Amino acid sequence: MKKKITHHPDLCIGCGGCVSLCPKLFKINENSGLAELIDGQKEGDKVILKNVAIQNCLDLDMVCPQGAIEVEDQEKN
């Protein structure tokens, strides 16, 4: 099943756990030193990426010590 990933950049402390676990989805911004969700769409104070297959990143939301990442099942339309 595809997933929806929500990243809360304002909670990020730049620990890099998300980048280590899933470098195809997250990168560290060279200027801020904080994680960014690659190809995510900004919606208010969050960044969202929909319809993602993250078989190798199942614990992505648990790796963030600040709770800045949410992973949910993508609803079928």
N, C-alpha and C positions, 0 to 999 in steps of 0.2 A: 504494500500500500504506500502511496505517495504521502509525503509529510509537508506540513507548513512550519517554517522556522521563523520565529520572531526574535529579533535582537533588540535589546534596550541599551543603546550606546551610552546613555547617561549613567548606567550602572557599571559599565566596564572599567576595570582597573588595569587592563593590559597584561594579564598574567600569561596569556598565550596558550592556555590549555585547549581552547577551541581550535586554534590553528594547528597545534600538534596532532590533535585527534582527527581533524577534518580540513586539511589544507586546500581542498578543492572548493570549500564553502566559505572559509574565513581566511583573512590575511591581516597582518598588522600594518596599520597606517604609519608610514615612515615619519610623518610630521608630528602626529599626536602620540604615537606609541600605543594606541588602543586598537582593539580588534574591529574589523569591519566585515559585514556579511557581503560577500562578492555577489554582484548582480541583484541585490535586494532592492526593493522599492520602498522609499521613505513614505511613511504614513504617520504624520504627526511627529511624536517623539520616538517612534519605533521604526525599525527597518524589517520588512517582511519578504520572505522568499517562499513561493508556493510551488506545489507539485514537484517536490524534491525526493529522489530516491536516495536514502542515506543508510543503506544496509550496514556499511562499515562504521557508521557514526551514531549508533543507537543510543549511546550514553552522552550525547552532545550536551543535553540540558543539565546533566549531572556534573559535568566537568567544570562548570563555571562556579567559582566560589561566591559570586555576587548574585547569582540567579538572573543574570542578564540574558539568558537564552531560554526560549520556550520551544518545545517540539510537540506538535499535535498531528493527529491523523488528519489528512486532507479530506474534506467532505466531498463525496461524489455528487456531481451535478447532472 
